[in-house]
């Protein structure tokens, strides 16, 4: 191989352009390279893949946090709206309580007036009726009795209406239990609100019981008045006064009945609202349980995915170490092969140097032979000239043997010329051999220099590639350690979220227990109201 840096490693298949996942990307990137530029390009690709994976992981974490904020933020907003609704209901209950207090005061005034009228009737002496007025008084008494019967019928109808309203109040209590679950995110405030509502409801129940007792007293006094009407039927004046008193009492009872109907309607609405709250609370509890199960499944899937990614990264790291060891072994083999090649080249260079020395010696010998041949040629030329001169002299001296001498001189001259040509040919051959030997020596010297340069370039390239491979390996190790740390942080976050879910579960259980206790209390109150309504109905009948 001549010129430039020799390839360090053999060509391998190029990396595919599309990778299905992170494991495939890293596996495809762990290859050998033809030169330093390709190694740098592949390192840049690896860094881009690592940054993309880190960015994807951060985006997934941000998306998870954003979803949690949106989900629980909506629930908190719904709970706040429910709290506002409950606050409005409390204000409405306070207004109703004020109305009931006003009605109670009015009933007290009416009862005091009825008591005063009864005292006046007891203090007055009945007069003996005249014979002509007895029939008219009896008719008036019968009319009053019919009127009282009509009042009883109306009271019975009102009792039936109260029973229907009581059934509606039961439904409202069920709805109130469901609504209680919707406000579990603001549990402390709801507890105070429910305790306040319970206190208000107990106070209202006590007031309602007192009003019912007063109504029973009024009914008892009404019965006493009826008995007194029967006893004083013969007295027209007493009948008229009693009729007037009964009319007033009837008006008072009608007003009281209307107030009690309004009070009953308001109570039924309150009970219905409480039932709606309870139903809403149950619905929210179920929704929270479903959400908790979904969150648990999703977190379990994320943990399993993170663990699988960690196992895959560890396997990739093991494969990378194995491939790096193989690369080191190949580099060592190539270095040994290069060393052997250098030794061979150096041995060949020494052999060529020896051969060059031999060729130099031969060149020197050829030059010596050439000089000797030139000297012989000059000697022959001198002898030929001398022979020619002597031949001419002899020709001048002896004309007879001139031909023989000329022929002899020509023969000597031709022989000398042939020897000169032979010597010249040998000299040319020796020069050519010397030039060929010198060219061969120069060629081997240039080849040895090129081999030495190639060896130095290969060694420098190997050192640079080794340093870059070490840096890439250190980068991958740091990336792996950072990924491991991020995985540990995610596991800690998952554990904290699991603890939070457990705390929410405990709060939900407590809310369920409190809701059940409130529901049982509401059921007991509804039962008491039914019993009171039944007793009131019996008393009215």
Residue, then its C-alpha position, 0 to 999 in steps of 0.5 A: x500500500x502506498x500513499x496516504x493513511x492506510x485503512x485501519x479496519x475492514x468495511x462493515x455494513x452501514x447503519x440503517x437509516x430507521x430504528x424501531x426503538x432505543x435498543x435497536x438504535x444503540x445496537x445499530x450504532x455500535x459498529x466499526x468504522x473506515x476512518x476518523x470522519x466516519x467515527x466522529x459522525x457516528x459519535x454525533x449520531x449516538x449523542x443525538x440519540x442519547x439527547x433525544x431519549x433524555x428529552x423524551x423521558x423528561x417530556x413523559x415526566x412533565x406530561x404525567x405531572x400535567x395530567x395529574x394537575x389537570x385531573x386533581x385540579x378539576x376535582x378540587x374545583x368541583x369540590x369548591x363549587x359543591x362547598x359554595x352550594x352547601x354554603x348557600x343551602x346553609x344560608x337558606x336553612x338559616x332563613x328558614x330557621x328565622x321563619x320558624x322562630x317567627x312562627x313559634x313566637x306567633x304560635x305562643x301569642x295565639x296560645x296565650x290569647x286562647x288561654x285568656x279566652x278559655x279563662x274568660x269562658x270559665x269565669x262566666x256563669x251560663x244562663x238558663x236558655x229560654x224555651x224559644x231559643x233552645x232550638x236555635x242554639x242546638x242548630x248552631x251547635x250542630x253547625x259547629x260540630x259539622x265545622x269541627x268534623x270538616x276541620x278533622x277531615x282537612x287535618x287528615x288530608x294534611x297528614x297524608x300530604x305530610x307523609x308524602x313529603x316525608x317520603x320525599x324527604x327520605x329521597x333527599x336524605x339519600x341524595x345528601x349522602x351521595x353529595x357528601x362524597x363530592x366534597x371529600x377534597x375539602x374534608x376539614x371544611x365539610x366536617x365542620x359544615x356537617x357538624x354545623x348542619x347536624x347541630x342545626x338539624x338537631x336544634x330544628x328537630x327540638x323546635x319541631x318537637x316543641x311545636x308539635x307538643x304545642x300543637x298537641x296542647x292546642x288540639x287537646x284544648x280544642x277537644x276541651x272546647x268541644x266538651x265545653x260546647x256540649x255542656x253549654x249547648x243550652x246557653x245561647x250566649x255561651x254558644x255565640x261566644x264559643x262560636x266566635x272563639x271557635x272561629x278565631x281558634x279555627x283561623x289561628x289553627x288554619x294559620x298555624x296549619x299553613x305555617x306547619x305545612x310550610x315548615x314541613x315543606x322546608x324540612x322535606x326540601x332540607x332532607x332531600x338536599x341531604x339525601x342528594x349530598x349523600x348520593x353525590x358523596x357515594x358517587x364521588x367515592x366510587x369515582x375515586x376508587x376507580x381513579x385510584x385503581x387506574x392510577x395504580x395500574x398505570x404506575x405499575x406499568x410505568x415501573x415495569x417499563x422503567x425496569x425493562x428499560x434499565x435491564x435493556x440498558x444494562x444489556x446494551x452496556x454489556x454488549x458495548x463492553x464486549x464489542x469494545x473488548x473485541x475492538x481492542x483485540x482486533x486493534x492489538x492484532x492489527x498492531x502486531x501485524x503492522x509491527x511484523x510488516x515493519x520488521x519485514x520491511x526493515x529486513x527487506x530494506x537491509x537486504x536491498x541495502x546489501x544488494x545496493x552495496x553489492x551493486x555499487x561494488x560491481x559498479x566500481x568494478x565495471x568502472x574500473x574495467x571501463x577505464x581499463x578498456x578505454x586505456x586498452x583502446x587508446x593503446x590500440x589506437x596508438x599502436x594502430x597509428x604507429x603501425x600505420x606510420x611504420x607501414x607508410x614508412x615501409x611502403x616508402x622504403x620498400x615498394x614490393x612488400x607494401x601490399x603485404x604490410x598494408x594488409x597486415x596493418x589493415x588486419x591489425x587495425x580492424x582487430x583493434x577496432x573490433x576490440x575497441x567496439x567490444x570494450x565500448x559495448x562492455x562499458x555501455x553495458x556496465x553503465x546501464x547495469x550501474x544505472x539500473x542498480x541505482x534506480x532499483x536502490x532508489x525504488x527500494x529506498x522510496x518504498x521503505x520510506x513510504x512504509x515507514x510513513x504508513x506505519x507512523x500514520x497507522x500508529x497515530x491513527x490507532x492512538x487517536x481512534x483509541x482516545x476517541x473510543x475511550x472518550x465515547x466509552x466514558x460518555x456512554x458510562x456517564x449517560x448510563x449512570x445518569x439514566x440509572x440515577x433518573x430511574x432511581x428518582x422515578x422509583x422514589x417518585x413512584x413510591x411517594x405517589x404510592x404513599x400518597x395514594x395510600x393516604x388518600x385511601x385511608x382518607x376515603x375509608x374515613x370519609x366512608x365511615x363518617x358518611x355511613x355514620x351520618x347516613x345511619x343518623x339520618x335514617x334514625x332521624x327519618x324514623x323518628x320523624x315518621x313515628x312523630x308523624x304517625x302519632x300526630x296523625x293518630x292524635x288528629x284522627 
